[in-house]
Amino acid sequence: MEPLFVNEYTRTFDTDREMFQYEYFKKPESIGGYIGSAIIIIACIVWRILGGPLYILIFPVFITALLAGVIISYFKSMKISKARLDEMTNGAGKMRIRMELSESELICFNEDTENKITIPASQLKRGFVTENYYMIITDGKLVYAFQKGCFTVGKDDEFYSYCNKLLINNRLNKN
């Protein structure tokens, strides 16, 4: 089937960094959790200052430990991702990617290794938009990136609209 969209770009670690920054720190659910955590921490400290019981400080300590865990997880994910990219590119740290999206499938083609991955459109579940990429997530939680401004077939705004129809219950956020 003829692709509706073709996107060609050089994937570097910046692609992964942008994805992880969104997933850990910019996703609406994450932001809500961080705001809620800050409110709980401040409320517990104020309550203690105003004469509340000492054990109330367990909550801020626990929440701070959880937030530290998120930050540690972020940096660990980044380290693993960088090592995997270096392994895939034999230390070059970049690879030429060609993404094709048709009505029936998504094809990811690594032009450096001539590796090709085909995913049926039915397995594309959700997506999100970062500063420079449209990210599509599959059933298997794999993320495929389309770089903004790099479409050789189709256009950015058409791609965004099409993905919102394709991912009917999980529309792309607008960044």
C-alpha positions as CSV (number, residue, x, y, z in Angstrom):
1,M,0.0,0.0,0.0
2,E,1.2,3.5,-0.9
3,P,2.3,5.5,2.2
4,L,0.2,8.5,3.2
5,F,3.2,10.0,5.1
6,V,6.9,9.5,4.7
7,N,9.3,11.1,7.3
8,E,13.1,11.0,6.9
9,Y,15.5,12.2,9.6
10,T,18.7,11.4,11.5
11,R,17.9,9.9,14.8
12,T,20.3,10.9,17.6
13,F,20.2,10.7,21.4
14,D,18.2,14.0,21.4
15,T,15.2,12.1,20.1
16,D,15.3,9.8,23.1
17,R,16.0,12.6,25.5
18,E,13.0,14.5,24.3
19,M,10.8,11.4,24.6
20,F,12.0,10.7,28.2
21,Q,11.6,14.4,29.2
22,Y,8.0,14.4,28.1
23,E,7.2,11.0,29.7
24,Y,8.8,11.8,33.0
25,F,8.3,15.6,33.4
26,K,5.9,17.1,30.9
27,K,3.1,14.7,30.5
28,P,-0.1,16.2,32.0
29,E,-0.4,13.3,34.5
30,S,3.2,13.8,35.7
31,I,2.7,17.5,36.1
32,G,-0.5,16.9,38.1
33,G,1.3,14.5,40.3
34,Y,4.2,16.9,41.0
35,I,1.8,19.7,41.8
36,G,-0.2,17.5,44.1
37,S,3.0,16.3,45.8
38,A,4.2,19.9,46.4
39,I,0.8,20.8,47.9
40,I,0.9,17.8,50.3
41,I,4.5,18.6,51.3
42,I,3.8,22.3,52.0
43,A,0.5,21.5,53.9
44,C,2.3,18.9,56.1
45,I,5.1,21.3,56.9
46,V,2.7,24.2,57.7
47,W,0.6,21.9,59.8
48,R,3.7,20.8,61.8
49,I,4.8,24.4,62.2
50,L,1.3,25.3,63.5
51,G,1.5,22.6,66.2
52,G,0.6,19.4,64.3
53,P,2.0,16.0,65.4
54,L,5.6,15.2,64.6
55,Y,4.6,12.0,62.7
56,I,3.0,14.2,60.0
57,L,6.5,14.8,58.6
58,I,6.6,11.2,57.4
59,F,4.5,12.2,54.4
60,P,6.9,14.9,53.0
61,V,9.8,12.5,53.6
62,F,8.0,9.7,51.8
63,I,6.9,11.9,48.9
64,T,10.4,13.4,48.5
65,A,11.8,9.8,48.4
66,L,9.3,8.9,45.7
67,L,10.2,12.0,43.6
68,A,13.9,11.2,44.0
69,G,13.1,7.8,42.7
70,V,11.5,9.3,39.6
71,I,14.6,11.4,39.0
72,I,16.9,8.4,39.4
73,S,14.7,6.3,37.1
74,Y,14.8,9.1,34.5
75,F,18.6,9.2,34.5
76,K,18.9,5.4,34.5
77,S,16.5,5.3,31.5
78,M,18.6,7.9,29.7
79,K,21.8,6.0,30.4
80,I,20.3,2.7,29.1
81,S,18.9,4.4,26.0
82,K,22.2,6.1,25.2
83,A,24.0,2.7,25.5
84,R,21.5,1.0,23.3
85,L,21.8,3.7,20.6
86,D,25.6,3.5,20.8
87,E,25.3,-0.3,20.4
88,M,22.9,0.0,17.5
89,T,25.1,2.6,15.7
90,N,28.5,1.0,16.5
91,G,29.3,4.1,18.6
92,A,28.3,6.7,15.9
93,G,25.4,7.9,18.0
94,K,23.2,8.6,15.0
95,M,21.3,6.7,12.3
96,R,19.2,7.6,9.3
97,I,15.5,6.7,9.8
98,R,12.7,6.5,7.2
99,M,9.2,6.3,8.7
100,E,6.2,5.4,6.5
101,L,2.6,5.5,7.6
102,S,-0.2,4.1,5.5
103,E,-3.8,3.2,6.3
104,S,-2.8,-0.3,7.2
105,E,0.7,-0.1,8.7
106,L,3.7,1.8,10.0
107,I,7.1,0.9,8.6
108,C,10.3,2.0,10.3
109,F,13.3,1.6,8.1
110,N,16.9,2.1,9.4
111,E,18.7,3.3,6.3
112,D,22.1,2.6,7.8
113,T,21.5,-1.1,8.6
114,E,18.7,-1.6,6.1
115,N,16.7,-3.0,9.0
116,K,12.9,-2.8,8.5
117,I,10.1,-3.1,11.1
118,T,6.5,-3.3,10.1
119,I,3.7,-2.6,12.6
120,P,0.0,-3.1,11.7
121,A,-2.0,0.1,12.2
122,S,-4.3,-1.7,14.7
123,Q,-1.3,-1.9,17.1
124,L,-0.8,1.9,17.2
125,K,-2.4,2.9,20.4
126,R,-1.5,6.4,21.5
127,G,0.8,9.2,20.8
128,F,2.1,12.5,22.0
129,V,3.8,15.6,20.6
130,T,7.1,17.1,21.8
131,E,8.9,20.2,20.7
132,N,10.5,18.4,17.7
133,Y,8.7,15.1,17.2
134,Y,5.4,13.3,16.9
135,M,5.7,10.1,19.0
136,I,3.4,7.1,18.3
137,I,3.2,4.3,20.9
138,T,2.3,0.7,20.0
139,D,0.6,-2.1,22.0
140,G,4.0,-3.3,23.0
141,K,4.9,0.1,24.4
142,L,7.5,0.8,21.7
143,V,7.8,4.5,20.6
144,Y,8.2,5.5,17.0
145,A,9.2,9.1,16.3
146,F,8.3,11.3,13.3
147,Q,10.4,14.5,13.2
148,K,8.5,17.7,12.6
149,G,9.3,19.4,9.4
150,C,10.9,16.3,7.8
151,F,8.0,14.9,5.8
152,T,8.8,14.1,2.2
153,V,5.3,12.8,1.6
154,G,2.5,14.6,3.5
155,K,2.7,17.6,5.8
156,D,2.9,18.1,9.5
157,D,-0.6,19.4,10.0
158,E,-2.1,16.6,7.9
159,F,-0.1,14.0,9.9
160,Y,-1.3,15.4,13.1
161,S,-5.0,15.3,11.9
162,Y,-4.6,11.8,10.5
163,C,-3.0,10.5,13.8
164,N,-5.9,11.9,15.8
165,K,-8.3,9.9,13.6
166,L,-6.1,6.8,13.7
167,L,-5.6,6.9,17.5
168,I,-9.3,7.6,18.0
169,N,-9.5,7.3,21.8
170,N,-6.0,8.6,22.5
171,R,-5.5,11.8,20.5
172,L,-2.1,13.4,20.1
173,N,-1.6,16.2,22.6
174,K,-0.8,19.5,21.1
175,N,2.5,20.8,22.4
